[in-house]
Amino acid sequence: MTDLSVLVFVMIILALIAVYAIRLRSVPMPTMRAASDEIIAYIPAETKTVTDFGSGWGDLALAIARARPDLQVTGIELSPIPFAVSRMRAVLAALPNLEFIRGDFRKMDRDPGDVVVCFLDPRVMVDVGDVLSQRMGKGSIVISRAFAIPGWQAFGEVPMTSGSDRLYLYRFGSHKPG
């Protein structure tokens, strides 16, 4: 490849990331190991399945799958470049309990499982609440990093020691005030 070809290739990738960031109103952010460890600590022992809404580069889903081989972990990401990177990382990690799906969690008709984790733009959190209200089973857990789900009542709001964010913890069935 010539220098110009590499530059054009990089520009296309950056343009795709930018277009999807604007379209989705969310920039794919990496999750550092310390933050992943904190989130993993709140996944109940009896959990069987975890879904990461907006899994981005795959950091959190990979960390959960490594730390908890007893779980089936699914990352859902719509943006094509972060999805491709997370798929490559999953192939290299060879974790049988991990899958990444390219799609919009709002349009997917699938059971989100026992636990949903997310670190999404606050403008998307209303959609998270709407989707989960239709699809989650009683007793399921939602762990949202940094942003609350509007209209939902968290059973825990925990400051993270790895940074300035908070974890909002919800239990479906007791997630609505009153």
LINFENHU-V664286 format. One line per field, one symbol per residue. ss: DSSP state (~ for helix, > for strand, _ for the rest). phi: phi as a letter, one per 40 degrees, with the letter a starting at -180 (. if undefined). A space follows every 10 residues. Layout:
ss: ???
phi: ???
This chain:
ss: __~~~~~~~~ ~~~~~~~~~~ ~~~~______ __~~~~~~~~ ~_______>> >>>_____~~ ~~~~~~~___ _>>>>>>__~ ~~~~~~~~~~ ~~~____>>> >>________ ____>>>>__ _~~~~~~~~~ ~~~~~_____ >>>>>_____ _>___>>>>_ _____>>>>> >____>__
phi: .cdcccccdc cccccccccc ccccfaccbc bcdccdcccd cccdcccbbb bbcgcfcgdc cccccccbcc bcbbbbaccc cdcccccccc cccfcccbab bcibdcbcca ccgcbbbaab ddcccccdcc ccccbccdgc bbbbcgbccd gbbccabbcc cciccbbbbb bchbcbdg
